[in-house]
Amino acid sequence: MGPRYEGRPLPRPDAEPVDQGLAFDLGTLVDRRRVLRMFGLGVAVAGLAACTDDPSAGGSSSGGSTSAAGEIPEETAGPYPGDGSNGPDVLERSGIIRGDIRSSFDGAPGTAEGVLLTLELSIVDMAGGKPFDGTAVYVWHCDREGRYSMYSDGVRDRNYLRGVQVADTAGKVSFTSVFPGCYTGRWPHVHFEVYPDAASITDATRAIATSQVALPKEACDAVYARPGYERSGPALARVSLGGDGVFGDDGGAAQLGTATGDVGGGYTVALTVNVDTRTAPGRG
């Protein structure tokens, strides 16, 4: 049985749900934020993108995180979430709360290889105007070959590149991973879900935010020139932030991470994630 989304088979198994074609889209509920954008209420976010430097270039010379003026956009969790909403559930496995997600855990085999990546997310409570400490953040992404553990051929028995961290008093979480590859049809990205606390992670419906981090182009270009990423360079050349099915609404203005570092020592990608608990969460 191939990948499914909300119980329906995906016509294009290797693509995200947003790239499944019109017939599939008509059968998918459009989340609240996309409805607002359809009626032109996303102009403020688009205006923010127009006032910033070209987001596709990224930044590898300055530190800190990209600060989003508004709430982090709600995005699809994709067909490979591993949170129980579409097949396997890694969030019920012993050891899921961990900082280094390069290796499989709880008896599963395999370690992902690639350029070192440190992902730093700063969760902000917009309702309280302060760091959102105590939230649990689940992240997952593909390996350098573009495969998702637990779903893709050759890695279904593995659960690497998935993990949960609990935000500290500054609202920060940090993950040690490898730089993900780029596959056909999508800009390089990392998925994440924010839960109110660690006790909530076993129920995907309790996520208070579901979104994605867009990786900066400059870092992607450097990484994809390295051995092991041979498929990623050509795939990246065929996509853009503005044309991406997820980030294309505003060019990733609120989701583009800031990169520091280099290929030899690894990259740190940081992003500020503004979460407003006064609005209803939605999954694309």
C-alpha positions in Angstrom: 0.0 0.0 0.0 1.5 3.4 -1.1 1.6 6.6 0.9 -1.8 8.0 1.9 -3.0 11.4 3.2 -6.2 11.7 5.3 -7.0 8.1 4.3 -6.7 8.7 0.5 -3.9 7.3 -1.7 -1.6 9.9 -3.2 -1.6 10.1 -7.0 2.0 11.3 -6.9 3.6 9.3 -4.0 6.9 11.1 -4.2 5.4 14.6 -3.9 3.8 16.5 -1.0 0.0 16.6 -0.8 0.0 20.2 -2.1 1.6 18.9 -5.3 -1.0 16.1 -6.1 -3.0 17.9 -8.7 -6.3 19.6 -8.9 -8.5 16.5 -8.5 -6.7 15.7 -5.2 -6.8 19.3 -4.0 -10.6 19.5 -4.5 -11.0 16.7 -2.0 -8.7 18.2 0.6 -10.0 20.7 3.2 -8.3 24.0 2.8 -7.0 25.3 6.2 -8.1 28.6 7.7 -5.0 30.5 6.7 -5.1 29.5 3.1 -8.8 30.6 2.9 -7.8 34.0 4.3 -5.0 34.3 1.6 -7.6 33.4 -1.1 -9.6 36.5 -0.1 -6.5 38.7 -0.1 -5.9 38.9 3.7 -2.4 37.6 3.3 -1.3 40.9 1.7 0.4 42.0 4.9 2.7 39.0 4.9 3.4 39.5 1.2 4.3 43.1 2.0 6.7 42.0 4.6 8.5 39.8 2.0 8.7 42.7 -0.4 10.4 44.8 2.3 13.2 42.3 3.0 16.2 41.2 1.1 15.8 38.4 -1.5 14.9 35.4 0.7 16.2 32.8 -1.7 19.7 34.0 -1.2 19.7 33.2 2.5 22.4 34.4 4.8 25.5 32.6 5.9 27.5 35.5 7.3 25.2 36.9 10.1 24.1 35.1 13.2 20.7 35.0 15.0 17.4 33.8 13.8 14.9 35.1 11.3 12.1 36.9 13.2 8.6 36.6 11.8 6.3 39.6 12.5 3.2 37.4 12.4 2.2 33.9 13.3 4.1 31.1 11.7 2.1 29.9 8.7 0.3 26.7 9.1 1.5 24.2 6.5 1.0 20.6 5.5 2.7 17.9 7.6 3.2 16.0 4.4 2.6 12.4 3.7 5.5 11.2 5.9 4.8 12.7 9.4 5.4 9.6 11.5 3.1 11.1 14.1 0.3 8.5 13.7 -1.8 10.8 11.5 -0.7 8.8 8.4 0.5 5.4 9.3 3.5 4.8 11.7 3.8 6.7 14.9 7.3 7.4 16.1 6.1 9.7 18.9 5.1 6.7 21.0 8.5 5.2 20.8 10.8 5.2 23.8 13.7 7.6 23.3 11.9 10.1 21.0 12.8 13.0 23.2 16.4 13.6 22.1 18.7 16.2 20.7 20.8 14.2 18.3 18.5 12.7 15.7 21.1 11.4 13.2 20.7 7.8 14.3 17.7 5.5 14.6 16.6 4.6 18.1 14.5 2.2 20.2 16.1 -0.8 18.4 15.8 0.4 14.9 19.0 0.3 12.7 20.8 3.0 10.7 22.5 6.3 11.0 22.0 9.1 8.5 25.1 10.5 6.8 25.7 14.0 5.5 26.9 17.5 6.3 26.4 18.4 9.9 23.3 20.5 10.6 22.3 22.1 13.9 18.7 23.3 13.9 17.7 26.0 16.4 14.1 27.0 16.8 13.0 29.8 19.2 9.3 29.4 20.1 7.5 32.6 21.0 4.0 32.8 22.7 2.3 35.6 20.8 -0.7 35.6 23.2 1.6 36.2 26.1 4.3 38.1 24.3 7.1 36.0 25.8 9.2 32.9 25.1 7.1 29.7 25.0 8.9 27.6 27.4 7.8 24.0 28.1 6.5 23.4 24.6 7.5 20.2 22.9 8.8 20.5 19.3 8.8 17.5 17.0 11.0 17.8 13.9 11.6 15.5 10.9 13.1 15.7 7.5 14.5 13.6 4.6 18.0 12.2 4.4 20.6 13.4 1.9 19.1 11.0 -0.7 15.7 12.5 -0.2 14.2 9.6 1.6 12.0 9.7 4.7 12.6 7.1 7.4 9.6 4.8 8.1 8.1 5.4 4.7 10.6 5.5 1.8 12.0 2.4 0.0 15.2 1.2 1.7 14.6 3.1 5.0 11.2 1.8 6.2 12.9 -0.1 9.0 14.6 3.1 10.2 13.4 6.1 12.3 16.4 8.4 12.0 16.0 12.2 11.4 13.0 12.4 13.8 13.0 13.7 17.3 11.4 15.8 20.0 12.9 18.5 22.3 11.2 20.5 25.1 11.8 24.3 24.9 13.9 25.8 27.7 13.0 29.0 29.6 14.1 31.0 26.6 11.7 29.0 24.4 14.6 27.4 22.5 15.1 23.9 21.2 18.2 22.6 19.4 18.6 19.5 17.2 21.8 17.9 15.8 21.2 16.4 12.4 22.4 16.2 8.9 21.6 18.7 6.1 18.6 17.2 4.2 18.7 16.7 0.5 16.5 18.3 -2.2 14.0 16.1 -4.1 11.9 16.8 -7.1 9.2 19.4 -6.7 10.1 20.8 -3.3 12.4 23.5 -1.9 14.7 22.0 0.8 12.9 22.0 4.1 12.5 20.7 7.6 9.0 19.8 9.0 8.1 20.6 12.6 5.1 20.4 15.0 4.7 22.4 18.2 2.8 20.7 21.1 1.8 22.4 24.3 3.9 20.0 26.4 5.8 16.7 26.2 2.7 14.8 27.5 0.8 15.9 24.4 3.1 14.5 21.7 1.4 11.1 21.4 -1.7 12.7 20.0 -1.1 14.6 16.7 -4.4 16.4 17.0 -3.0 18.3 20.0 -0.3 20.1 17.9 -0.7 23.9 18.3 1.3 24.7 15.2 2.5 22.7 12.1 4.9 24.3 9.7 8.2 24.0 7.8 11.6 25.6 7.8 12.9 26.7 4.4 16.7 26.2 4.1 18.8 29.1 2.7 19.9 28.7 -0.9 23.6 29.7 -0.3 24.0 26.9 2.2 22.1 24.5 0.0 24.4 25.3 -3.0 27.5 24.6 -0.9 26.2 21.4 0.6 24.8 19.9 -2.6 28.3 20.2 -4.2 29.5 17.6 -1.7 29.7 13.8 -2.3 26.5 12.0 -1.4 24.2 14.9 -2.5 24.6 14.3 -6.2 20.8 14.2 -6.8 20.1 17.4 -4.8 21.9 19.9 -7.0 19.9 19.1 -10.2 16.6 19.0 -8.2 17.4 22.4 -6.6 18.0 23.9 -10.0 14.5 23.1 -11.0 12.7 24.8 -8.0 12.5 28.2 -6.3 11.1 29.5 -3.1 8.6 31.6 -5.0 7.4 28.6 -7.0 7.4 26.1 -4.1 4.0 24.7 -3.3 4.4 25.5 0.4 6.6 28.5 0.6 5.4 30.1 -2.6 2.6 32.2 -1.0 5.1 34.7 0.4 8.5 33.4 -0.7 9.1 31.9 2.7 9.2 35.3 4.4 8.3 33.9 7.8 9.9 30.5 7.4 13.3 31.0 5.9 16.0 30.1 8.4 19.2 32.0 8.9 22.3 30.0 8.3 25.8 30.3 9.8 28.8 28.1 9.4 30.3 26.2 6.4 30.4 22.8 4.8 33.5 21.7 6.7 32.3 22.5 10.2 28.6 22.2 9.5 25.8 24.7 9.4 23.5 26.1 12.1 20.1 27.1 10.8 18.0 29.2 13.2 14.3 30.4 13.0 12.0 32.2 15.3 8.6 30.5 15.4 5.7 32.8 16.5 2.7 30.7 17.8 -0.6 32.3 18.6 -2.8 30.0 20.8 -5.7 32.4 20.3 -6.2 31.1 16.8 -7.3 27.6 15.8 -4.4 25.4 14.5 -4.8 23.7 11.2 -2.8 21.2 9.1 -2.6 21.8 5.4 
